[in-house]
Amino acid sequence: MNPGALAGWPAPAKLNLMLRIVGRRADGYHRLQTVFQLLDWCDRISFAWRRDGRVTLACPLPGVPPERDLAVRAAKRLQQAAGIRQGVEIRVEKRLPMGGGLGGGSSDAATVLVALNALWRLGFSEAELIELGVGLGADVPVFIKGRAAWAEGVGEELIPVELPEPWYVVVVPPCQVSTAAVFAAPDLTRNSPPATISDFLGGMRVNDCLPVVCRLHPEVDAALEALSAFGAAQLTGTGACVFAAFPGRVQAERAAASLARSWQVRVARGLNRSPLLDKLAQLT
């Protein structure tokens, strides 16, 4: 195998362009409606084979035991489902912030599932990979599919959508948001009327988590206010990251340069197709 096939697998970020909570299931999970768009801002994942059958992590994240890391859990789940003893060392070049609402951990898990399925020649279908991945995180399915999508359920019911691909300014506040804490908050809106794709295309951009996140994390509120001076600022997921769309790279970089005096900022392009799919196509 070409050594290049083992290196440089992208795990892109996502944005939630809107997020509504329309109810709660009997199992306690919230029923959502959201729109995902991917970014060209990615973690990078590489693999090295092990002969002892173990799944290991080359550079564990601070404060995250390797056995809890989603990339490791994804590889072990795939290994078990396939009934194989092939071992692997996973190296994640972490570029996406943790606790930022960009889906970094879920994206890492999805890339591991897609990449190892191909590299180990297992032949699992996309649907089978999603079934393996959905238990790791609600955002894993959209990263496996690799397309901008309207999503419902807990995020696993996906309808591909074609969206404009603007340039985004993403501001990273100096905090991490616990998704569990947001969804446990007593003042979280849980009964928004269901919306339609047409509602979204008509301009609906509500994020039901926003009031709770701003209450719990004043830094997020401050970031929204700062970014709002340049465009329509929104919260992605449960945050902490906030973003605004710009029609061109020049406008985005101009806004980012001004914000960078006080904030950690990133300019990224919106994508309807994941770079993970392009990497996968190189193997075929």
C-alpha positions in Angstrom: 0.0 0.0 0.0 1.2 3.5 -0.8 2.4 5.0 2.6 0.5 8.2 1.7 -2.7 6.3 2.0 -2.1 6.1 5.8 -1.5 9.8 6.3 -3.4 13.1 6.1 -7.0 11.9 6.5 -9.1 15.1 7.0 -11.7 15.4 9.8 -13.5 18.6 9.0 -15.4 21.0 11.3 -19.1 21.6 10.9 -21.4 24.6 11.6 -25.0 24.4 12.7 -26.6 27.1 10.6 -29.8 26.7 12.8 -30.7 24.5 15.7 -34.3 23.9 17.0 -35.3 21.6 19.8 -38.8 20.3 19.0 -39.4 17.8 21.7 -38.0 14.9 23.7 -38.0 11.2 23.2 -39.0 8.6 25.7 -35.3 7.7 26.2 -34.6 11.3 27.2 -32.8 12.4 24.1 -33.9 15.7 22.6 -35.5 15.8 19.1 -33.7 18.3 17.0 -33.9 20.1 13.7 -30.7 21.5 12.4 -28.7 22.3 9.2 -25.1 21.2 9.0 -22.5 22.7 6.7 -18.9 21.5 6.7 -15.7 23.7 6.7 -12.3 23.4 5.1 -10.9 23.6 8.7 -9.9 20.1 9.6 -8.1 17.9 12.1 -5.7 15.5 10.4 -5.5 11.8 11.1 -2.8 9.3 10.3 -2.4 5.6 10.9 0.4 3.1 11.6 -0.2 -0.6 11.7 0.4 -2.6 14.9 1.1 -6.4 14.9 -0.2 -6.9 18.5 -3.9 -6.2 17.7 -4.0 -3.1 20.0 -5.6 0.2 19.2 -3.5 3.0 20.6 -3.3 6.8 20.3 0.1 8.4 19.5 -0.6 11.8 21.2 -3.4 11.6 23.8 -5.3 14.8 24.4 -4.7 16.5 27.7 -7.4 15.5 30.2 -8.9 12.8 27.9 -7.9 9.2 28.7 -7.1 7.3 25.5 -9.8 4.7 26.1 -12.4 7.5 26.1 -11.1 9.2 23.0 -13.7 9.0 20.2 -11.0 8.1 17.6 -9.9 5.1 19.6 -13.4 4.0 20.5 -14.4 4.2 16.8 -11.4 2.0 15.7 -12.2 -0.6 18.5 -15.9 -0.6 17.5 -15.0 -1.2 13.9 -12.4 -3.9 14.8 -14.9 -5.7 16.9 -17.7 -5.5 14.3 -15.3 -6.9 11.6 -13.9 -9.6 13.9 -10.3 -8.8 13.0 -7.1 -8.6 15.0 -5.4 -5.9 12.9 -4.0 -3.3 15.3 -3.4 0.4 14.6 -1.8 3.4 16.2 -3.8 6.6 15.5 -2.2 10.0 15.4 -4.6 13.0 15.5 -3.2 16.4 14.6 -5.7 18.4 16.6 -6.5 21.7 14.9 -10.2 22.1 16.0 -10.9 23.5 19.5 -12.5 21.2 22.0 -15.8 22.2 23.4 -16.4 24.6 20.5 -19.5 23.2 18.9 -17.5 22.4 15.7 -17.9 18.6 16.0 -14.2 17.8 16.2 -14.4 14.6 18.3 -17.3 13.3 16.2 -15.5 14.2 13.0 -12.4 12.4 14.2 -14.5 9.3 14.9 -16.2 9.4 11.5 -12.8 9.7 9.7 -11.4 6.8 11.6 -14.4 4.6 10.7 -14.4 5.7 7.0 -10.6 5.4 6.6 -10.0 2.1 8.4 -13.0 0.6 6.6 -11.2 1.4 3.4 -7.6 0.7 4.5 -8.6 -2.7 6.1 -10.8 -3.5 3.1 -13.7 -4.4 5.3 -16.5 -3.5 2.9 -18.9 -2.0 5.4 -21.6 0.1 3.7 -22.2 3.7 4.6 -25.3 2.7 6.5 -23.4 0.1 8.5 -20.7 2.7 9.3 -23.4 5.1 10.5 -24.9 2.4 12.7 -21.5 1.9 14.3 -20.9 5.6 14.6 -24.2 6.9 15.9 -23.5 5.5 19.4 -20.3 7.5 19.6 -21.9 10.9 18.9 -25.0 12.5 17.3 -22.9 14.3 14.8 -21.0 11.3 13.5 -23.5 10.3 10.8 -23.2 13.7 9.0 -19.4 13.4 8.9 -19.6 9.9 7.5 -22.0 11.0 4.8 -19.8 14.0 4.1 -22.5 16.3 2.8 -24.2 19.5 4.0 -27.6 18.3 5.3 -30.9 19.1 6.9 -31.0 16.8 10.0 -33.7 15.7 12.3 -34.2 13.1 15.1 -31.1 13.3 17.3 -29.2 14.4 14.2 -29.1 11.0 12.4 -32.0 11.6 9.9 -30.2 13.4 7.1 -31.4 15.0 3.9 -28.6 16.4 1.7 -29.0 20.1 0.8 -27.1 22.4 -1.6 -26.2 25.6 0.1 -24.1 28.7 -0.8 -20.5 28.1 0.2 -19.6 31.4 1.8 -16.5 32.3 3.8 -17.0 32.2 7.5 -15.3 34.0 10.3 -15.3 31.7 13.4 -14.5 33.2 16.8 -13.3 30.9 19.5 -14.2 32.2 23.0 -11.8 31.3 25.9 -14.1 28.7 27.3 -15.4 25.2 26.6 -19.2 24.5 26.7 -20.6 21.2 28.1 -23.3 20.0 25.8 -24.7 17.9 28.6 -25.0 20.9 30.9 -26.8 22.9 28.2 -29.3 20.2 27.5 -29.9 19.7 31.2 -30.6 23.3 31.8 -34.2 23.8 33.1 -34.7 27.0 31.1 -33.7 25.4 27.7 -36.5 25.7 25.1 -37.6 22.1 24.3 -40.9 22.7 22.5 -40.2 24.8 19.4 -42.7 24.3 16.6 -41.2 22.1 13.9 -39.8 24.0 10.9 -39.3 23.0 7.3 -36.4 23.2 4.9 -38.3 26.0 3.2 -38.4 27.9 6.5 -34.6 27.7 6.8 -34.1 28.7 3.2 -36.4 31.6 3.9 -34.1 33.0 6.5 -34.8 31.1 9.8 -31.5 31.0 11.7 -32.7 30.4 15.3 -30.5 28.4 17.8 -32.6 27.4 20.8 -29.5 26.8 22.8 -28.3 30.4 22.6 -29.9 31.9 25.7 -28.7 29.1 27.9 -25.2 29.2 26.6 -24.9 33.0 27.0 -26.2 32.7 30.5 -23.7 30.0 31.5 -20.8 31.5 29.5 -20.6 35.3 29.3 -17.6 35.0 27.1 -19.8 33.6 24.3 -22.2 36.5 24.7 -19.2 38.9 24.4 -17.9 37.1 21.3 -21.4 37.3 19.6 -21.5 41.1 20.3 -18.0 41.6 18.9 -18.7 39.6 15.8 -22.0 41.3 15.3 -20.2 44.5 14.4 -19.2 42.8 11.1 -22.1 40.5 10.2 -25.0 38.4 11.4 -23.3 36.4 14.3 -24.6 33.0 15.2 -23.8 30.2 17.7 -22.9 26.8 16.3 -24.4 23.8 18.2 -24.1 24.4 21.9 -21.0 26.5 21.3 -18.6 27.9 22.4 -17.7 29.0 18.8 -19.7 31.8 17.1 -19.6 32.5 13.4 -20.7 34.9 10.6 -20.9 34.4 6.9 -19.2 36.7 4.3 -19.6 36.6 0.5 -15.9 36.6 -0.2 -12.5 35.8 1.4 -11.3 39.4 1.4 -14.3 40.6 3.4 -13.9 37.7 5.9 -10.2 38.2 6.4 -10.7 42.0 6.9 -13.2 41.3 9.7 -11.0 38.6 11.2 -8.0 40.8 11.3 -9.9 43.4 13.3 -11.3 40.8 15.7 -7.9 39.1 16.1 -6.7 42.0 18.3 -8.9 40.6 21.1 -10.1 37.1 20.1 -8.9 33.8 18.7 -10.3 33.8 15.2 -10.3 31.5 12.1 -11.4 32.2 8.5 -12.8 29.0 6.8 -14.7 28.2 3.7 -18.1 26.6 3.9 -18.3 23.2 2.0 -21.2 21.1 0.8 -18.9 18.1 0.2 -16.4 16.9 2.7 -12.7 16.7 1.9 -12.9 13.2 3.5 -14.8 12.0 0.4 -12.0 13.3 -1.8 -9.4 11.5 0.2 -11.4 8.3 0.1 -11.7 8.6 -3.7 -7.9 8.6 -4.0 -7.9 4.9 -2.9 -10.3 3.7 -5.6 
